Amino acid sequence: MLKVTQNLARSARFGLTRNARVGTQLRNQRWLSTEEKRHSSETIHRGTELSRQFSGFDNGEPIRTSLNFKVPHKPGALEDVLRIFWKHDLNLTRIESRPSKFDSSKFEFFIDFEGHPEDPSVVKVLTNLEATCQDIQVSDPKAVPWFPRHIRDLDSFSQKTLDAGEELESDHPGFSDTVYRTRRENIVKNASTYKYGMEIPRVDYNEDEIRTWGAVYRKLKGLFADYACTEYNQILPLLEHNCGYGEDNIPQLEDVSRFLQSCTGFQLRPVSGLLSARDFLNALAFRTFFSTQYIRHHSRPLYTPEPDVIHELMGHAPLLANPDFAELSQQYGLASLGASDRDIERLATCYWFTIEFGLCKENGDVKAFGAGLLSSFGEMEYACCPEKSNEPVPPTYLPWDPAVAAETAYPITTYQPTYFVAESLKDAGDKLKMFSEEHIVRPFHVSYLPMSQTIHCDRSVKRTSYPVE
């Protein structure tokens, strides 16, 4: 498991192709002669030798092969190559080209396609290419950090928490309360037994827990009209009507998850403690948000040293029903898949300044959309209207720029000295997507297939075994 920094581990969350079938273009071209379809055993043998350059792997995912080769720099050269793939019904997932560095009369092509190098059809393609191309090489798959390819893969790390929810620090308000600690242990068991496809276990919250929720709910709701973004204020009444949000009832994760799925496809999943930044972000690629179910200690209802169900359901869940915010959240997840440790840290920092403490412009004012603000009445007021706060020093506001935010330090035990302000939720997502495309370096591109809840990867990669050290 990737070890995150102490800042991330104790923060409010970070304890947080194109797929083109060549045959579509060439379907009606009947150009292959009988001679071109013939393959001698000697030619097949040469193709097999080429295929053995590939270090194949098969873990139940679609196998892809990577090739690079040179062709003459002349009209029709690429078409000749594509016809070979069409002839053998092989599907391309990536194609790139560039002039040859050492021979101006040649062009280099880099192609990925579906198929194992030792499949008979692939062997024949390699053989046919020898007559058309030069310097054919079958490339080994690119090694990248492990990442989930199917939503079910989240089961493999959902229990790999940096600390467990029942383990409390000595300065936690409930540290000496054995009844509270036992209660948390019982609630955490829900997450420890949960698997993909199961209904989220319901918690029968007691009177102390409901009173704690109610105290926070009343305090926060009195501020939302002034300081929460319009999208949040539009969604909260829907949650009250559909999911039982109210000061006298703690909503159940299962009910909220179903509502979110009907709005944006996002779903909640119970977790027993703080996940690594990589694991938490990876789950967002599948529109899955890991959420705690336990609640803060009743002795200090307006304070929590870690994410609890109030932070999750009041701070995070409402805006996951908004399409632009859901897209922003998933962009973090997609960008994190197979990313380097350094890029994970940069993405996690950007996440902190948006999903946790983000602000956006509205009619000349700044409004909160970050969960750390929406679940904290004191910092929400400080961030949106510092002149009403008792804090002596007002915050600094910067325009949302992921490249700047990714390198900006932040505290975890005090109000934020710096906030990034987006033009809108859509603006926040658009700029993050651009940042990911330009600054997150990976040897492949990914996309999410919602019908199968899988990740499509456009080229051959080899995921290192989980956990990543």
Secondary structure, 3 states (H helix, E strand, C coil): CCCCCHHHHCCCCCCCCCCCCHHHHHCCCCCCCCHHHCCCHHHHHHHHHHHCCCCCCCCCCCCEEEEEEEEECCCCHHHHHHHHHHHCCCCEEEEEEEECCCCCCEEEEEEEEECCCCCHHHHHHHHHHHCCCEEEEEECCEEECCCCCEHHHHHHCCCCCCEECCCCCCCCCCCCCHHHHHHHHHHHHHHHCCCCCCCCCCCCCCHHHHHHHHHHHHHHHHHHHHHECHHHHHHHHHHHHHHCCECCECCCHHHHHHHHHHHHCCEEEECCEECCHHHHHHHHCCCEEEECCCCCCCCCCCCCCCCCHHHHHHHHCHHHHCHHHHHHHHHHHHHHCCCCHHHHHHHHHHHHHHHHCCEEEECCEEEECCHHHHCCHHHHHHHHCHHHCCCCCCCEEEECCHHHHCCCCCCCCCCCCEEEEECCHHHHHHHHHHHHHHHCCCCCCEEEECCCCEEEECCCEEECCCCCC
